[in-house]
Structures are given as C-alpha cells and as structure tokens.
Amino acid sequence: MITANSHAAQPKSWQQLWREAIRDPRELLKMLALPDLASQISDQAAAQFAVRVPIGFVAKMRRGDANDPLLRQVLPVLEEEELAEGFSFDAVGDAAAKGSTGVIHKYHGRALLITTGSCAIHCRYCFRRHFPYAEETAASSHWAEAIAYLKSDTSISEVILSGGDPLSLSTSKLKELSDQLLELPHVKRLRIHTRLPVVLPERVDAELLAWLDALRWPVAVVIHANHANELTQDVADAVSQLRKYRCTVLNQAVLLRGVNDTVADQIRLSERLFEIGVLPYYLHQLDQVQGAAHFQIPDQQARDIYQSMTRALPGYLVPRLVQEIAGEASKTPL
C-alpha cells in the first residue's frame, strides 16, 4: 500500500506533503500498476490544466483498477480535448457576478472570495479550471479591494472563502483576512469551502484549529467528497477536530459518470459521511465547463438516483440535488 509517510521517522507537515504531490500522470499510473492506461492520457489537457494529486490521495486508489473512482477524478484523458456543445469556459457565470477583484457576489446576503488559485488536488471536472486566477484573487493588495467591497454593502452577512482552495493559504494569511473581516459588524457568519480535509487531511493542524477557535462567528466548513472511498480514517480524524472547534461540517458532491453515478454509490457516500460526523448538503449536477463533458450524466438519470436515495435514506442523509445556473438567484433544484 502506498502511504504518505511510509518512509518518514516523523510525520510530515502538510506543506511538505503538498510539495510532494504527483504532477506527472504517467508516474501516477506507474504507482498504480496501470502502465497500459497511458495511451488514454491527454498531454494537451495536462498542459492546459496541470495534474496535481497528493500522495495520500493516491494511497486510497485501488492498484490495478483502471476504473477506480478516485483515479478517474484526477487523470487527464483524451476526452478532455473535445469541445462539447453547450459547455463553456465560465460555466456558472462567475465573470458576470464579479463585485470587485476576487469577489463574486451572486446571491443576496452572501459574497464569495476567490482567496487563491491554488488547490492541493486538480479535479478534472473543476468548474473553475479556466478561471483567470492571476488577475482575480481577493488576496491581492493584502485583501484591500475585497474588504472595501464587503464594507460598502451591509446586506452581506455571510462571507464564503473559496478558490482554488482557501486552506491552501498559510494560516497566517487566513488570519490576516479574518482580522479585517472582524472589523465589519454586518458579517455574521463565515463559510469555508475546501477539499483539503479530504485530500490532504494533515492541513487540519494545531495552528489552523487555533485560528478557527479564535473566530467570533459561527463557522461552516463545507468539504468536498464524491465517493465513500475518499473518507478514510485520517479524514474522519480531521473532521473530528474541526467539529471539536465549533465548526459545522457539511459535504457537497458532484454527480460524475463513472465515479458515483449509481444509487449504491450515493447511499454509501451519505452513510459514510454521517459516520464521520458530516451532513450531506448539496449533490450537484455537473457544471458544464469545457473539458469535463465526459463526466456528465443525463438530468433524468440524476433525478432517478435522487428519488431512489429519498426512498432508501432518512431525510437528513439526502443532500439537495441542484444545478447552478448562471444568473439565477440561488441554486436550482433539479
């Protein structure tokens, strides 16, 4: 079994593990004993949207299984080169909802900060895979423009940290932001959308927990897991720590063909989430971003999966099936 710390006398920091992420898709396939799958790799797609997979996430993949649901999420394949009708480079209308540099303001009462373009893992279905992060991050100028925008609109009661992944930032950088947000009396809640507790759970360290503990607001941490195989004990431990420090932990997932597009997959995911202390929040129909069309399932299939989930699970374990439609005032139930 591949492990992140198998050769280390001392556990490695999350920063060290970040630097050791797999960047070469052929190296990834070699580690998984899948050299024949190399013929399906798209070097063009990998050049446009670089491969990045933490070694600990690789350890959760099944060796020799070309259909492993975790591998499928991160391997750049030839299908990504095809331009698909109805798919765009800005699938959810981020550009039209720009409030200021790094601020996306789509919905009443809440605004989203593009805190960084960095992420510990590059998921091939990412709806921001074409986002112009170099020009559009709220962290520029020490958050000045973003804070000014939030200060100017007192209807904003919730700030959402997104990216990229906000936990890609150092804790000191996060504190620099939260110290300025604390000066805005109309901000009542903080929400953090992050995949790191799932793909790099070492990020939930003592320094991060101390920062969360010092915040005055209720904090919701929305993790992102698509398959129960992602939710190993190290993830459960990270979630336990977040909950201990007063965070409400929710999950959002994306319906993905060949990854989690069966009723059994979805039931297992919801049940495993609850086992580790996470409530299912959203189940998204795929955002139609160019390069990801091979993950799409038909809307009716999504509805059928959802209806079967409602019959098999108690209501609190059924996430809301939604699609984000550019220009709409909220997520749209499917």
N, C-alpha and C positions, 0 to 999 in steps of 0.2 A: 504493500500500500504506500502511495506517495503521501508524505506528510510535510507540513510547512517547516517544522522544527526538528526533523529527524536526526540531523547531524549537529545540533547546537547544544552546547553544555548549558547555556542559559536561554530562556525564551527570547525570541527576537522581538524587537519593538515593531509596532505597526508600520513605522516609517521604513525599517529595513525590509519587511515583507513587501511593502509597496514597491520598493526598488527592485525586488527580485521577481516581479510579476513576469509571466511568459509574454513575450512580444512577437514571437515567430510561430505562425500556425503549424508549420511542419515540425517544429520542436514539440509543440503540444501533441500532435498526432503520434510522434515517436514515443512520448511518455505514456501514451495510452495504448501502445501496441497496435496502432491503426495506420501503418505507412501507406496502405493502398488507397486510403481516403484522400491522399494528397492530390489526386487528379481532379478532385472537386473543389479545390481551393481557388479562389479568385485573388490573384496578386493585385489586380486593379482595385478591387473593393478594399483590400487590406491597406493599399496606399492611400485611398481616399478617407478611410475611417480605420485608424490603426487598431491592431489587436492588442488587448491587454487583459490578462487573466491572472489573478493571484494564485500562487501555488497551492494555497489551502483550498481554493475552489476546485482546482484540478483534482485534488485528492478525493473529492466527492463524486467524481465521474467514474463510470464503470469501464475498466480496462477491456479493450477488445470489442466494445459495443459501439458500432457506428451510429446507432440511433439513440445514444444516451441523451436524455432531455436537457442536461446541463451543457453538454458539448454543443448541441445544436444552437444554443443561445449565443455562443461566442465565436463559432467558426465561420470565417468569411468564405462564402461559396459562390459559384458561378452565377447562380440565380440573382444575386445582388446587382449584376451588371445590366439586367434587363429593365428598361423604362416601362413602368406599368401605367396604364390609363387610369386616371382618377387619383393617382398618387402624386405628391408634390414634395418640394424641399422644405416647406413650412406647413406641416400637416395640421397643426392646431391653431394657426393664426397668431403666433407669438409676435410677429413683427407689427401687426396692426394694433396689438394691445400694449405696445410699449408706452410706459408712463414717463420714464427717463432712462438714462443709461443703466442697464442691468435691472430695471424694474418692469415687471409685466403685471398689468392691472386689468384683469378681465371681469372679475366678479365683485359685486357690491360687498364692502366691508372687509375685504382682504386683498392683499397685494403680495406678489411673489418676487423674491430677489434671486436673480441669477448670481449666486455668490462666487462661482468659479466655473471654469470649463473642465476641470479635472474630475476624473472618476477612477475608482480602483479597478473597475471592470468595464469593458466596452461591449455592451449587448447589441447584437446586430439589428434588433428591431427598434433601437432608440429613436424616439421621435425628434430628438434634437441632434441627430448625427450630422446635420448640415448647418447647425446654428453658428452664427458669427461670433464666437466667444471672444476673439481677440479684441473686438470693439464693444462688446456688450456684457461686461461683468460689473456688478454693483460694487465690487471691492476696489475699483479704480479710485484714485484720489482719496484713499482711506475712507471710502463709503460716503463721501461728502454729498454727491449729487443724489444718491439714493435716499439718504436721510432727509435731505431738503424736500424731496418729493413727498415722502411719508409725512413729514411735518406739515406740509401745506394742505393735506387732505385729512381732516379729523374724523372722517367717516370710516377710516381704516382702523379696525380694531384687532385684526389678526395679521401678523407677518409670517409669510411662508418662506423658509430657506430651501432653495433648490439649486439646480446647477445643470450639468455636472452633478457633483455631489458635495453638499456643504461640509460634510465631515472629512472631505479631502483636505480642507484647510487645517492649519495648526490650531490648537485650542486657543493660543494667544490671539490669533487673528479673529476667531469667533468671539472672544471676549471683547476685542476692540469694537466689533459690531454691536454686541449686546449692550455694552456700556452706553453707546449712543442711542440705541433704541429705548433704553430705560429713561431717557430724558423726554420721551414722547408719552404724555399721560393718557392719550386716547388708545394706545396699543395695550390690549388686554390679554392677548394670547400669542404664543409662539408655536409654530409648527415646523418640523424638520422632516423633509423628505429625503431618505437616504437608503442606499443599498449596502453601505459598508458593514452594518452589524451582521449582514447575511454573508457577504463575500470576503470580508476582512474583519471578523469579529474582534480581533485584537485592538481595533480602533477604540473600542469602549474600554478605555483605561482610566486610571485613577484621576488623571488631570481632567479628562473630559467630564467625568462624573462630578468632580468638584465644581466645575463650571456650571453644569446643569443644576446642582444643588443650590448654587448661589442666586439663580434667577428668581425673580419675584413672581413671574407669571406661571400659570398652568402651561405645561409643555406637552404637545402631542408629537410623538415620533412615528412617522409612517415609514415602515420598512417596505422592501420590495422583494418578495419571494414568489416565484412562479410554480415551483414544484416542491413537493414534500422532501425530496432528496437533498434539497439545499439546507434543510433545517436540522442540522446535526447538533450534537451536544454543545459544541463551542458557541453556536448561535443561541441555543437555549440559555447558556450562561450569560451571554452578553445581554439578552433580553431581560433576564432576571435582575441584572444590575441596573438597567435603565428603569425598570419598574420600582426598584428599591429607592431610586432617587426621584420618585414622584412623577415619572413620565407615563403618560397613557400611550401604549404601543399598539398600533394598528398595522394592517398589511394591505397593500394594493398589489394586484397581479394583472397580467395581460394574457388574454387568450391567444395561444400560439400553436399553429398547426405543427404537429409532430413533437410538441413539448408537453402540453397539458390540455389537449382538446378532447378529453373523454370525461364522462361523469365520474368514473373511478378516480382519475387524477385530481379532479376538483374536490371531491369529498375527502380524499386523503389529505390534500393540502389544508383544507379548513380544519379538519380534526387535529392535524399535527400543529397547526398554528395555535389552537386553543390549548393543547397540551403544554406548550411552552409559554403561555400567557399573552398571546396576541389575538386580537379580534380581527376577523376579515372585514375589510372596509369597502374597497372597490374591486370589481373584476372588469377590466377594460376590454372592450373590443379594440382590435389593433388600430392605432393611429396610422393613417395612410401616408407614410413617408416613403419617398423613393429609396429603393434598396431593400425594403422589407416586405414586399408583396407576397413572397413565398411563405410567409408566416400567417397570412390571412385565412380565416375560415368564414363561411357564409353567415350572415346575420341570423338566418333561421336555425342553423346548427348551434350558434351561440345561445339563442333563446331556448332551444330544446335542452341543452346542457343545464341551463339555469333552472328551467322548470323541474328537471329531474333532481336537481340539488334541493329545491324547496320541498319536494316530497320526501327526501331522504334525511334532511338535516333540520334541527330546530332553527328558528328564525335568526337567532343571534350568531349562527355559524354560516349564514348565507350572505356573502358580500353583495353589494348593489351592482348589477350588470349595467354598465354605462358606456357611452361613447362621447368623446369630446369633439364637439362640432364648432368650428371657428365662427365667432360672432354671437354664439348663444350665451344666455345669461347664467347658465350653470351647466354641469354635466347632464347629458341627455340619457334618461333611462331607455334601454333597448327593448 
